[in-house]
Amino acid sequence: MTAANVHDTHELFPLVDSVPAVRLPSGQRRFRPAKLHGDKAYASRKNRSGLRLRGIAARIARSGVESKERL
């Protein structure tokens, strides 16, 4: 829980880090999601580099380039 005026991007990494392990059909466990889909509010260098460090592919709409409907 956060205050109403806290931007969503401040809670991105705590949320991604708290995702529980998911069992794949082959029996392995994946501890992080493979991709993260987000709207233009998450399109910052800090968010993209943080996801890259965690091994997560960022699929985030870029302002003026992509439409959020394509996600």
PQR file with spaces between the fields and no chain letter, atoms N, CA, C, O and H, PARSE charges and radii, in Angstrom:
ATOM       1  N    MET     1       0.829   -1.177    0.000 -0.4000 1.5000
ATOM       2  CA   MET     1       0.000    0.000    0.000 -0.0000 2.0000
ATOM       3  C    MET     1       0.877    1.244    0.000  0.5500 1.7000
ATOM       4  O    MET     1       1.870    1.336    0.722 -0.5500 1.4000
ATOM       5  N    THR     2       0.484    2.179   -0.817 -0.4000 1.5000
ATOM       6  CA   THR     2       1.176    3.462   -0.859 -0.0000 2.0000
ATOM       7  C    THR     2       0.143    4.573   -0.792  0.5500 1.7000
ATOM       8  O    THR     2      -1.059    4.339   -0.913 -0.5500 1.4000
ATOM       9  H    THR     2      -0.323    2.105   -1.403  0.4000 1.0000
ATOM      10  N    ALA     3       0.635    5.776   -0.600 -0.4000 1.5000
ATOM      11  CA   ALA     3      -0.259    6.930   -0.588 -0.0000 2.0000
ATOM      12  C    ALA     3      -0.831    7.143   -1.990  0.5500 1.7000
ATOM      13  O    ALA     3      -0.310    6.612   -2.971 -0.5500 1.4000
ATOM      14  H    ALA     3       1.611    5.966   -0.503  0.4000 1.0000
ATOM      15  N    ALA     4      -1.886    7.910   -2.069 -0.4000 1.5000
ATOM      16  CA   ALA     4      -2.564    8.126   -3.340 -0.0000 2.0000
ATOM      17  C    ALA     4      -1.723    8.936   -4.315  0.5500 1.7000
ATOM      18  O    ALA     4      -1.914    8.810   -5.525 -0.5500 1.4000
ATOM      19  H    ALA     4      -2.309    8.341   -1.273  0.4000 1.0000
ATOM      20  N    ASN     5      -0.812    9.751   -3.841 -0.4000 1.5000
ATOM      21  CA   ASN     5      -0.047   10.601   -4.733 -0.0000 2.0000
ATOM      22  C    ASN     5       1.331   10.024   -5.087  0.5500 1.7000
ATOM      23  O    ASN     5       2.157   10.748   -5.644 -0.5500 1.4000
ATOM      24  H    ASN     5      -0.657    9.853   -2.859  0.4000 1.0000
ATOM      25  N    VAL     6       1.608    8.752   -4.787 -0.4000 1.5000
ATOM      26  CA   VAL     6       2.868    8.112   -5.147 -0.0000 2.0000
ATOM      27  C    VAL     6       2.743    7.539   -6.550  0.5500 1.7000
ATOM      28  O    VAL     6       1.789    6.823   -6.853 -0.5500 1.4000
ATOM      29  H    VAL     6       0.937    8.164   -4.335  0.4000 1.0000
ATOM      30  N    HIS     7       3.713    7.859   -7.409 -0.4000 1.5000
ATOM      31  CA   HIS     7       3.665    7.392   -8.795 -0.0000 2.0000
ATOM      32  C    HIS     7       3.894    5.885   -8.855  0.5500 1.7000
ATOM      33  O    HIS     7       4.645    5.337   -8.048 -0.5500 1.4000
ATOM      34  H    HIS     7       4.488    8.441   -7.163  0.4000 1.0000
ATOM      35  N    ASP     8       3.258    5.222   -9.796 -0.4000 1.5000
ATOM      36  CA   ASP     8       3.343    3.764   -9.925 -0.0000 2.0000
ATOM      37  C    ASP     8       4.762    3.268  -10.160  0.5500 1.7000
ATOM      38  O    ASP     8       5.092    2.154   -9.753 -0.5500 1.4000
ATOM      39  H    ASP     8       2.648    5.667  -10.452  0.4000 1.0000
ATOM      40  N    THR     9       5.609    4.062  -10.805 -0.4000 1.5000
ATOM      41  CA   THR     9       6.950    3.592  -11.128 -0.0000 2.0000
ATOM      42  C    THR     9       7.807    3.381   -9.880  0.5500 1.7000
ATOM      43  O    THR     9       8.781    2.630   -9.927 -0.5500 1.4000
ATOM      44  H    THR     9       5.341    4.967  -11.135  0.4000 1.0000
ATOM      45  N    HIS    10       7.465    4.026   -8.774 -0.4000 1.5000
ATOM      46  CA   HIS    10       8.224    3.827   -7.537 -0.0000 2.0000
ATOM      47  C    HIS    10       7.985    2.439   -6.952  0.5500 1.7000
ATOM      48  O    HIS    10       8.803    1.951   -6.171 -0.5500 1.4000
ATOM      49  H    HIS    10       6.674    4.637   -8.736  0.4000 1.0000
ATOM      50  N    GLU    11       6.914    1.819   -7.305 -0.4000 1.5000
ATOM      51  CA   GLU    11       6.582    0.491   -6.787 -0.0000 2.0000
ATOM      52  C    GLU    11       6.836   -0.614   -7.801  0.5500 1.7000
ATOM      53  O    GLU    11       6.491   -1.767   -7.542 -0.5500 1.4000
ATOM      54  H    GLU    11       6.250    2.215   -7.939  0.4000 1.0000
ATOM      55  N    LEU    12       7.427   -0.297   -8.941 -0.4000 1.5000
ATOM      56  CA   LEU    12       7.654   -1.298   -9.984 -0.0000 2.0000
ATOM      57  C    LEU    12       8.602   -2.393   -9.514  0.5500 1.7000
ATOM      58  O    LEU    12       8.272   -3.574   -9.624 -0.5500 1.4000
ATOM      59  H    LEU    12       7.707    0.640   -9.151  0.4000 1.0000
ATOM      60  N    PHE    13       9.767   -2.032   -8.996 -0.4000 1.5000
ATOM      61  CA   PHE    13      10.765   -3.039   -8.627 -0.0000 2.0000
ATOM      62  C    PHE    13      10.377   -3.837   -7.390  0.5500 1.7000
ATOM      63  O    PHE    13      10.623   -5.043   -7.371 -0.5500 1.4000
ATOM      64  H    PHE    13      10.035   -1.073   -8.907  0.4000 1.0000
ATOM      65  N    PRO    14       9.784   -3.242   -6.352 -0.5600 1.5000
ATOM      66  CA   PRO    14       9.302   -4.083   -5.249  0.2800 2.0000
ATOM      67  C    PRO    14       8.241   -5.089   -5.705  0.5500 1.7000
ATOM      68  O    PRO    14       8.193   -6.214   -5.208 -0.5500 1.4000
ATOM      69  N    LEU    15       7.396   -4.680   -6.646 -0.4000 1.5000
ATOM      70  CA   LEU    15       6.378   -5.596   -7.171 -0.0000 2.0000
ATOM      71  C    LEU    15       7.011   -6.727   -7.965  0.5500 1.7000
ATOM      72  O    LEU    15       6.657   -7.889   -7.771 -0.5500 1.4000
ATOM      73  H    LEU    15       7.434   -3.766   -7.049  0.4000 1.0000
ATOM      74  N    VAL    16       7.943   -6.405   -8.858 -0.4000 1.5000
ATOM      75  CA   VAL    16       8.606   -7.429   -9.672 -0.0000 2.0000
ATOM      76  C    VAL    16       9.401   -8.381   -8.785  0.5500 1.7000
ATOM      77  O    VAL    16       9.410   -9.587   -9.029 -0.5500 1.4000
ATOM      78  H    VAL    16       8.231   -5.460   -9.016  0.4000 1.0000
ATOM      79  N    ASP    17      10.069   -7.851   -7.756 -0.4000 1.5000
ATOM      80  CA   ASP    17      10.873   -8.688   -6.875 -0.0000 2.0000
ATOM      81  C    ASP    17      10.031   -9.590   -5.984  0.5500 1.7000
ATOM      82  O    ASP    17      10.529  -10.604   -5.495 -0.5500 1.4000
ATOM      83  H    ASP    17      10.061   -6.871   -7.558  0.4000 1.0000
ATOM      84  N    SER    18       8.771   -9.245   -5.765 -0.4000 1.5000
ATOM      85  CA   SER    18       7.919  -10.045   -4.893 -0.0000 2.0000
ATOM      86  C    SER    18       7.104  -11.112   -5.631  0.5500 1.7000
ATOM      87  O    SER    18       6.329  -11.834   -5.003 -0.5500 1.4000
ATOM      88  H    SER    18       8.367   -8.421   -6.162  0.4000 1.0000
ATOM      89  N    VAL    19       7.265  -11.221   -6.939 -0.4000 1.5000
ATOM      90  CA   VAL    19       6.528  -12.231   -7.707 -0.0000 2.0000
ATOM      91  C    VAL    19       7.000  -13.621   -7.262  0.5500 1.7000
ATOM      92  O    VAL    19       8.200  -13.893   -7.286 -0.5500 1.4000
ATOM      93  H    VAL    19       7.894  -10.635   -7.449  0.4000 1.0000
ATOM      94  N    PRO    20       6.080  -14.503   -6.858 -0.5600 1.5000
ATOM      95  CA   PRO    20       6.498  -15.831   -6.401  0.2800 2.0000
ATOM      96  C    PRO    20       6.939  -16.716   -7.572  0.5500 1.7000
ATOM      97  O    PRO    20       6.618  -16.441   -8.728 -0.5500 1.4000
ATOM      98  N    ALA    21       7.668  -17.763   -7.257 -0.4000 1.5000
ATOM      99  CA   ALA    21       8.144  -18.704   -8.277 -0.0000 2.0000
ATOM     100  C    ALA    21       6.960  -19.390   -8.946  0.5500 1.7000
ATOM     101  O    ALA    21       5.969  -19.720   -8.294 -0.5500 1.4000
ATOM     102  H    ALA    21       7.928  -17.986   -6.317  0.4000 1.0000
ATOM     103  N    VAL    22       7.073  -19.598  -10.242 -0.4000 1.5000
ATOM     104  CA   VAL    22       6.013  -20.236  -11.022 -0.0000 2.0000
ATOM     105  C    VAL    22       6.566  -21.524  -11.609  0.5500 1.7000
ATOM     106  O    VAL    22       7.641  -21.523  -12.209 -0.5500 1.4000
ATOM     107  H    VAL    22       7.877  -19.330  -10.772  0.4000 1.0000
ATOM     108  N    ARG    23       5.839  -22.622  -11.439 -0.4000 1.5000
ATOM     109  CA   ARG    23       6.283  -23.893  -11.995 -0.0000 2.0000
ATOM     110  C    ARG    23       5.915  -23.949  -13.471  0.5500 1.7000
ATOM     111  O    ARG    23       4.764  -23.727  -13.846 -0.5500 1.4000
ATOM     112  H    ARG    23       4.966  -22.623  -10.951  0.4000 1.0000
ATOM     113  N    LEU    24       6.899  -24.246  -14.296 -0.4000 1.5000
ATOM     114  CA   LEU    24       6.700  -24.376  -15.732 -0.0000 2.0000
ATOM     115  C    LEU    24       6.273  -25.800  -16.062  0.5500 1.7000
ATOM     116  O    LEU    24       6.478  -26.690  -15.238 -0.5500 1.4000
ATOM     117  H    LEU    24       7.834  -24.427  -13.992  0.4000 1.0000
ATOM     118  N    PRO    25       5.685  -26.057  -17.236 -0.5600 1.5000
ATOM     119  CA   PRO    25       5.252  -27.412  -17.593  0.2800 2.0000
ATOM     120  C    PRO    25       6.380  -28.446  -17.554  0.5500 1.7000
ATOM     121  O    PRO    25       6.122  -29.625  -17.311 -0.5500 1.4000
ATOM     122  N    SER    26       7.625  -28.025  -17.789 -0.4000 1.5000
ATOM     123  CA   SER    26       8.731  -28.972  -17.785 -0.0000 2.0000
ATOM     124  C    SER    26       9.201  -29.321  -16.377  0.5500 1.7000
ATOM     125  O    SER    26      10.106  -30.143  -16.227 -0.5500 1.4000
ATOM     126  H    SER    26       7.835  -27.068  -17.986  0.4000 1.0000
ATOM     127  N    GLY    27       8.617  -28.724  -15.346 -0.4000 1.5000
ATOM     128  CA   GLY    27       8.975  -29.032  -13.978 -0.0000 2.0000
ATOM     129  C    GLY    27       9.933  -28.041  -13.355  0.5500 1.7000
ATOM     130  O    GLY    27      10.111  -28.045  -12.137 -0.5500 1.4000
ATOM     131  H    GLY    27       7.883  -28.057  -15.468  0.4000 1.0000
ATOM     132  N    GLN    28      10.562  -27.180  -14.167 -0.4000 1.5000
ATOM     133  CA   GLN    28      11.454  -26.175  -13.625 -0.0000 2.0000
ATOM     134  C    GLN    28      10.652  -25.045  -12.990  0.5500 1.7000
ATOM     135  O    GLN    28       9.458  -24.891  -13.251 -0.5500 1.4000
ATOM     136  H    GLN    28      10.417  -27.177  -15.157  0.4000 1.0000
ATOM     137  N    ARG    29      11.310  -24.274  -12.170 -0.4000 1.5000
ATOM     138  CA   ARG    29      10.670  -23.098  -11.594 -0.0000 2.0000
ATOM     139  C    ARG    29      11.301  -21.853  -12.194  0.5500 1.7000
ATOM     140  O    ARG    29      12.521  -21.752  -12.325 -0.5500 1.4000
ATOM     141  H    ARG    29      12.280  -24.399  -11.958  0.4000 1.0000
ATOM     142  N    ARG    30      10.460  -20.926  -12.548 -0.4000 1.5000
ATOM     143  CA   ARG    30      10.947  -19.642  -13.046 -0.0000 2.0000
ATOM     144  C    ARG    30      10.683  -18.629  -11.952  0.5500 1.7000
ATOM     145  O    ARG    30       9.543  -18.461  -11.518 -0.5500 1.4000
ATOM     146  H    ARG    30       9.469  -21.008  -12.441  0.4000 1.0000
ATOM     147  N    PHE    31      11.737  -17.949  -11.499 -0.4000 1.5000
ATOM     148  CA   PHE    31      11.606  -17.041  -10.372 -0.0000 2.0000
ATOM     149  C    PHE    31      11.266  -15.619  -10.783  0.5500 1.7000
ATOM     150  O    PHE    31      10.848  -14.821   -9.944 -0.5500 1.4000
ATOM     151  H    PHE    31      12.662  -18.085  -11.852  0.4000 1.0000
ATOM     152  N    ARG    32      11.434  -15.289  -12.034 -0.4000 1.5000
ATOM     153  CA   ARG    32      11.097  -13.958  -12.520 -0.0000 2.0000
ATOM     154  C    ARG    32      10.293  -14.093  -13.811  0.5500 1.7000
ATOM     155  O    ARG    32      10.460  -15.064  -14.549 -0.5500 1.4000
ATOM     156  H    ARG    32      11.774  -15.937  -12.716  0.4000 1.0000
ATOM     157  N    PRO    33       9.433  -13.132  -14.080 -0.5600 1.5000
ATOM     158  CA   PRO    33       8.730  -13.163  -15.363  0.2800 2.0000
ATOM     159  C    PRO    33       9.710  -12.946  -16.519  0.5500 1.7000
ATOM     160  O    PRO    33      10.758  -12.327  -16.335 -0.5500 1.4000
ATOM     161  N    ALA    34       9.376  -13.448  -17.701 -0.4000 1.5000
ATOM     162  CA   ALA    34      10.241  -13.289  -18.871 -0.0000 2.0000
ATOM     163  C    ALA    34      10.100  -11.897  -19.473  0.5500 1.7000
ATOM     164  O    ALA    34      11.083  -11.322  -19.939 -0.5500 1.4000
ATOM     165  H    ALA    34       8.525  -13.951  -17.851  0.4000 1.0000
ATOM     166  N    LYS    35       8.878  -11.345  -19.468 -0.4000 1.5000
ATOM     167  CA   LYS    35       8.617  -10.036  -20.053 -0.0000 2.0000
ATOM     168  C    LYS    35       7.748   -9.224  -19.118  0.5500 1.7000
ATOM     169  O    LYS    35       7.005   -9.763  -18.298 -0.5500 1.4000
ATOM     170  H    LYS    35       8.079  -11.812  -19.089  0.4000 1.0000
ATOM     171  N    LEU    36       7.858   -7.914  -19.260 -0.4000 1.5000
ATOM     172  CA   LEU    36       6.976   -7.013  -18.541 -0.0000 2.0000
ATOM     173  C    LEU    36       6.347   -6.078  -19.560  0.5500 1.7000
ATOM     174  O    LEU    36       7.055   -5.372  -20.279 -0.5500 1.4000
ATOM     175  H    LEU    36       8.461   -7.476  -19.926  0.4000 1.0000
ATOM     176  N    HIS    37       5.034   -6.070  -19.625 -0.4000 1.5000
ATOM     177  CA   HIS    37       4.301   -5.186  -20.530 -0.0000 2.0000
ATOM     178  C    HIS    37       3.806   -3.989  -19.724  0.5500 1.7000
ATOM     179  O    HIS    37       3.173   -4.154  -18.681 -0.5500 1.4000
ATOM     180  H    HIS    37       4.459   -6.643  -19.041  0.4000 1.0000
ATOM     181  N    GLY    38       4.096   -2.789  -20.210 -0.4000 1.5000
ATOM     182  CA   GLY    38       3.681   -1.594  -19.494 -0.0000 2.0000
ATOM     183  C    GLY    38       3.305   -0.469  -20.427  0.5500 1.7000
ATOM     184  O    GLY    38       3.622   -0.495  -21.616 -0.5500 1.4000
ATOM     185  H    GLY    38       4.611   -2.655  -21.057  0.4000 1.0000
ATOM     186  N    ASP    39       2.626    0.522  -19.876 -0.4000 1.5000
ATOM     187  CA   ASP    39       2.255    1.671  -20.695 -0.0000 2.0000
ATOM     188  C    ASP    39       3.366    2.727  -20.643  0.5500 1.7000
ATOM     189  O    ASP    39       4.434    2.490  -20.078 -0.5500 1.4000
ATOM     190  H    ASP    39       2.369    0.544  -18.909  0.4000 1.0000
ATOM     191  N    LYS    40       3.105    3.867  -21.227 -0.4000 1.5000
ATOM     192  CA   LYS    40       4.128    4.901  -21.399 -0.0000 2.0000
ATOM     193  C    LYS    40       4.620    5.484  -20.073  0.5500 1.7000
ATOM     194  O    LYS    40       5.695    6.083  -20.036 -0.5500 1.4000
ATOM     195  H    LYS    40       2.238    4.059  -21.686  0.4000 1.0000
ATOM     196  N    ALA    41       3.875    5.328  -19.004 -0.4000 1.5000
ATOM     197  CA   ALA    41       4.297    5.857  -17.710 -0.0000 2.0000
ATOM     198  C    ALA    41       5.550    5.150  -17.198  0.5500 1.7000
ATOM     199  O    ALA    41       6.282    5.720  -16.389 -0.5500 1.4000
ATOM     200  H    ALA    41       3.001    4.841  -19.035  0.4000 1.0000
ATOM     201  N    TYR    42       5.811    3.936  -17.644 -0.4000 1.5000
ATOM     202  CA   TYR    42       6.962    3.156  -17.183 -0.0000 2.0000
ATOM     203  C    TYR    42       8.162    3.264  -18.122  0.5500 1.7000
ATOM     204  O    TYR    42       9.158    2.572  -17.911 -0.5500 1.4000
ATOM     205  H    TYR    42       5.216    3.473  -18.302  0.4000 1.0000
ATOM     206  N    ALA    43       8.100    4.100  -19.138 -0.4000 1.5000
ATOM     207  CA   ALA    43       9.143    4.193  -20.158 -0.0000 2.0000
ATOM     208  C    ALA    43      10.259    5.140  -19.736  0.5500 1.7000
ATOM     209  O    ALA    43      10.432    6.205  -20.328 -0.5500 1.4000
ATOM     210  H    ALA    43       7.291    4.662  -19.310  0.4000 1.0000
ATOM     211  N    SER    44      11.012    4.755  -18.717 -0.4000 1.5000
ATOM     212  CA   SER    44      12.168    5.552  -18.316 -0.0000 2.0000
ATOM     213  C    SER    44      13.420    4.680  -18.400  0.5500 1.7000
ATOM     214  O    SER    44      13.337    3.452  -18.372 -0.5500 1.4000
ATOM     215  H    SER    44      10.871    3.889  -18.236  0.4000 1.0000
ATOM     216  N    ARG    45      14.565    5.323  -18.502 -0.4000 1.5000
ATOM     217  CA   ARG    45      15.827    4.572  -18.572 -0.0000 2.0000
ATOM     218  C    ARG    45      16.060    3.777  -17.295  0.5500 1.7000
ATOM     219  O    ARG    45      16.558    2.652  -17.340 -0.5500 1.4000
ATOM     220  H    ARG    45      14.633    6.321  -18.524  0.4000 1.0000
ATOM     221  N    LYS    46      15.699    4.362  -16.160 -0.4000 1.5000
ATOM     222  CA   LYS    46      15.869    3.681  -14.871 -0.0000 2.0000
ATOM     223  C    LYS    46      15.069    2.377  -14.841  0.5500 1.7000
ATOM     224  O    LYS    46      15.582    1.344  -14.412 -0.5500 1.4000
ATOM     225  H    LYS    46      15.295    5.276  -16.123  0.4000 1.0000
ATOM     226  N    ASN    47      13.819    2.426  -15.295 -0.4000 1.5000
ATOM     227  CA   ASN    47      12.984    1.220  -15.292 -0.0000 2.0000
ATOM     228  C    ASN    47      13.508    0.185  -16.268  0.5500 1.7000
ATOM     229  O    ASN    47      13.575   -1.000  -15.939 -0.5500 1.4000
ATOM     230  H    ASN    47      13.403    3.266  -15.644  0.4000 1.0000
ATOM     231  N    ARG    48      13.879    0.614  -17.461 -0.4000 1.5000
ATOM     232  CA   ARG    48      14.388   -0.332  -18.465 -0.0000 2.0000
ATOM     233  C    ARG    48      15.690   -0.980  -18.008  0.5500 1.7000
ATOM     234  O    ARG    48      15.871   -2.186  -18.177 -0.5500 1.4000
ATOM     235  H    ARG    48      13.825    1.576  -17.729  0.4000 1.0000
ATOM     236  N    SER    49      16.598   -0.195  -17.430 -0.4000 1.5000
ATOM     237  CA   SER    49      17.871   -0.776  -16.992 -0.0000 2.0000
ATOM     238  C    SER    49      17.677   -1.677  -15.782  0.5500 1.7000
ATOM     239  O    SER    49      18.355   -2.697  -15.664 -0.5500 1.4000
ATOM     240  H    SER    49      16.451    0.784  -17.292  0.4000 1.0000
ATOM     241  N    GLY    50      16.771   -1.324  -14.884 -0.4000 1.5000
ATOM     242  CA   GLY    50      16.479   -2.180  -13.731 -0.0000 2.0000
ATOM     243  C    GLY    50      15.886   -3.513  -14.140  0.5500 1.7000
ATOM     244  O    GLY    50      16.212   -4.547  -13.556 -0.5500 1.4000
ATOM     245  H    GLY    50      16.220   -0.494  -14.980  0.4000 1.0000
ATOM     246  N    LEU    51      15.025   -3.495  -15.131 -0.4000 1.5000
ATOM     247  CA   LEU    51      14.456   -4.744  -15.639 -0.0000 2.0000
ATOM     248  C    LEU    51      15.521   -5.565  -16.356  0.5500 1.7000
ATOM     249  O    LEU    51      15.556   -6.789  -16.227 -0.5500 1.4000
ATOM     250  H    LEU    51      14.760   -2.656  -15.605  0.4000 1.0000
ATOM     251  N    ARG    52      16.383   -4.901  -17.106 -0.4000 1.5000
ATOM     252  CA   ARG    52      17.457   -5.598  -17.813 -0.0000 2.0000
ATOM     253  C    ARG    52      18.392   -6.290  -16.820  0.5500 1.7000
ATOM     254  O    ARG    52      18.821   -7.419  -17.056 -0.5500 1.4000
ATOM     255  H    ARG    52      16.355   -3.907  -17.211  0.4000 1.0000
ATOM     256  N    LEU    53      18.708   -5.619  -15.713 -0.4000 1.5000
ATOM     257  CA   LEU    53      19.561   -6.218  -14.680 -0.0000 2.0000
ATOM     258  C    LEU    53      18.915   -7.455  -14.062  0.5500 1.7000
ATOM     259  O    LEU    53      19.614   -8.370  -13.629 -0.5500 1.4000
ATOM     260  H    LEU    53      18.360   -4.701  -15.521  0.4000 1.0000
ATOM     261  N    ARG    54      17.597   -7.485  -14.021 -0.4000 1.5000
ATOM     262  CA   ARG    54      16.872   -8.632  -13.470 -0.0000 2.0000
ATOM     263  C    ARG    54      16.609   -9.716  -14.514  0.5500 1.7000
ATOM     264  O    ARG    54      16.023  -10.749  -14.191 -0.5500 1.4000
ATOM     265  H    ARG    54      17.029   -6.742  -14.374  0.4000 1.0000
ATOM     266  N    GLY    55      17.033   -9.496  -15.758 -0.4000 1.5000
ATOM     267  CA   GLY    55      16.833  -10.492  -16.811 -0.0000 2.0000
ATOM     268  C    GLY    55      15.420  -10.525  -17.365  0.5500 1.7000
ATOM     269  O    GLY    55      14.964  -11.560  -17.850 -0.5500 1.4000
ATOM     270  H    GLY    55      17.509   -8.657  -16.021  0.4000 1.0000
ATOM     271  N    ILE    56      14.729   -9.402  -17.294 -0.4000 1.5000
ATOM     272  CA   ILE    56      13.347   -9.302  -17.761 -0.0000 2.0000
ATOM     273  C    ILE    56      13.311   -8.422  -19.002  0.5500 1.7000
ATOM     274  O    ILE    56      13.856   -7.318  -19.002 -0.5500 1.4000
ATOM     275  H    ILE    56      15.099   -8.561  -16.900  0.4000 1.0000
ATOM     276  N    ALA    57      12.671   -8.909  -20.054 -0.4000 1.5000
ATOM     277  CA   ALA    57      12.521   -8.129  -21.279 -0.0000 2.0000
ATOM     278  C    ALA    57      11.423   -7.086  -21.072  0.5500 1.7000
ATOM     279  O    ALA    57      10.306   -7.427  -20.682 -0.5500 1.4000
ATOM     280  H    ALA    57      12.229   -9.806  -20.054  0.4000 1.0000
ATOM     281  N    ALA    58      11.737   -5.834  -21.328 -0.4000 1.5000
ATOM     282  CA   ALA    58      10.768   -4.753  -21.161 -0.0000 2.0000
ATOM     283  C    ALA    58      10.003   -4.559  -22.461  0.5500 1.7000
ATOM     284  O    ALA    58      10.604   -4.332  -23.511 -0.5500 1.4000
ATOM     285  H    ALA    58      12.644   -5.558  -21.645  0.4000 1.0000
ATOM     286  N    ARG    59       8.707   -4.646  -22.397 -0.4000 1.5000
ATOM     287  CA   ARG    59       7.826   -4.358  -23.538 -0.0000 2.0000
ATOM     288  C    ARG    59       6.978   -3.172  -23.126  0.5500 1.7000
ATOM     289  O    ARG    59       5.819   -3.314  -22.738 -0.5500 1.4000
ATOM     290  H    ARG    59       8.218   -4.830  -21.544  0.4000 1.0000
ATOM     291  N    ILE    60       7.593   -1.981  -23.221 -0.4000 1.5000
ATOM     292  CA   ILE    60       6.970   -0.755  -22.746 -0.0000 2.0000
ATOM     293  C    ILE    60       6.790    0.185  -23.930  0.5500 1.7000
ATOM     294  O    ILE    60       7.726    0.410  -24.697 -0.5500 1.4000
ATOM     295  H    ILE    60       8.535   -1.865  -23.536  0.4000 1.0000
ATOM     296  N    ALA    61       5.594    0.732  -24.078 -0.4000 1.5000
ATOM     297  CA   ALA    61       5.310    1.667  -25.166 -0.0000 2.0000
ATOM     298  C    ALA    61       6.172    2.913  -25.009  0.5500 1.7000
ATOM     299  O    ALA    61       6.338    3.423  -23.901 -0.5500 1.4000
ATOM     300  H    ALA    61       4.834    0.549  -23.454  0.4000 1.0000
ATOM     301  N    ARG    62       6.716    3.396  -26.109 -0.4000 1.5000
ATOM     302  CA   ARG    62       7.526    4.610  -26.085 -0.0000 2.0000
ATOM     303  C    ARG    62       6.669    5.788  -26.499  0.5500 1.7000
ATOM     304  O    ARG    62       5.874    5.688  -27.435 -0.5500 1.4000
ATOM     305  H    ARG    62       6.581    2.981  -27.009  0.4000 1.0000
ATOM     306  N    SER    63       6.824    6.878  -25.819 -0.4000 1.5000
ATOM     307  CA   SER    63       6.027    8.071  -26.078 -0.0000 2.0000
ATOM     308  C    SER    63       6.287    8.603  -27.491  0.5500 1.7000
ATOM     309  O    SER    63       7.435    8.831  -27.872 -0.5500 1.4000
ATOM     310  H    SER    63       7.469    6.959  -25.059  0.4000 1.0000
ATOM     311  N    GLY    64       5.234    8.795  -28.247 -0.4000 1.5000
ATOM     312  CA   GLY    64       5.337    9.319  -29.597 -0.0000 2.0000
ATOM     313  C    GLY    64       5.705    8.301  -30.662  0.5500 1.7000
ATOM     314  O    GLY    64       5.748    8.633  -31.846 -0.5500 1.4000
ATOM     315  H    GLY    64       4.302    8.609  -27.937  0.4000 1.0000
ATOM     316  N    VAL    65       5.974    7.056  -30.256 -0.4000 1.5000
ATOM     317  CA   VAL    65       6.386    6.047  -31.210 -0.0000 2.0000
ATOM     318  C    VAL    65       5.371    4.925  -31.303  0.5500 1.7000
ATOM     319  O    VAL    65       4.955    4.546  -32.398 -0.5500 1.4000
ATOM     320  H    VAL    65       5.939    6.786  -29.294  0.4000 1.0000
ATOM     321  N    GLU    66       4.968    4.391  -30.153 -0.4000 1.5000
ATOM     322  CA   GLU    66       4.058    3.250  -30.145 -0.0000 2.0000
ATOM     323  C    GLU    66       2.777    3.594  -29.407  0.5500 1.7000
ATOM     324  O    GLU    66       2.753    4.444  -28.517 -0.5500 1.4000
ATOM     325  H    GLU    66       5.306    4.699  -29.264  0.4000 1.0000
ATOM     326  N    SER    67       1.734    2.921  -29.795 -0.4000 1.5000
ATOM     327  CA   SER    67       0.447    3.102  -29.155 -0.0000 2.0000
ATOM     328  C    SER    67       0.294    2.071  -28.043  0.5500 1.7000
ATOM     329  O    SER    67       0.768    0.942  -28.174 -0.5500 1.4000
ATOM     330  H    SER    67       1.753    2.230  -30.518  0.4000 1.0000
ATOM     331  N    LYS    68      -0.366    2.453  -26.947 -0.4000 1.5000
ATOM     332  CA   LYS    68      -0.563    1.511  -25.859 -0.0000 2.0000
ATOM     333  C    LYS    68      -1.487    0.357  -26.241  0.5500 1.7000
ATOM     334  O    LYS    68      -1.474   -0.684  -25.584 -0.5500 1.4000
ATOM     335  H    LYS    68      -0.750    3.370  -26.841  0.4000 1.0000
ATOM     336  N    GLU    69      -2.287    0.527  -27.293 -0.4000 1.5000
ATOM     337  CA   GLU    69      -3.180   -0.540  -27.736 -0.0000 2.0000
ATOM     338  C    GLU    69      -2.420   -1.714  -28.339  0.5500 1.7000
ATOM     339  O    GLU    69      -2.943   -2.828  -28.383 -0.5500 1.4000
ATOM     340  H    GLU    69      -2.298    1.373  -27.826  0.4000 1.0000
ATOM     341  N    ARG    70      -1.186   -1.481  -28.808 -0.4000 1.5000
ATOM     342  CA   ARG    70      -0.403   -2.558  -29.429 -0.0000 2.0000
ATOM     343  C    ARG    70       0.177   -3.492  -28.385  0.5500 1.7000
ATOM     344  O    ARG    70       0.628   -4.584  -28.730 -0.5500 1.4000
ATOM     345  H    ARG    70      -0.761   -0.577  -28.772  0.4000 1.0000
ATOM     346  N    LEU    71       0.179   -3.100  -27.123 -0.4000 1.5000
ATOM     347  CA   LEU    71       0.702   -3.959  -26.096 -0.0000 2.0000
ATOM     348  C    LEU    71      -0.286   -5.064  -25.816  0.5500 1.7000
ATOM     349  O    LEU    71      -0.033   -5.916  -24.964 -0.5500 1.4000
ATOM     350  H    LEU    71      -0.188   -2.213  -26.842  0.4000 1.0000
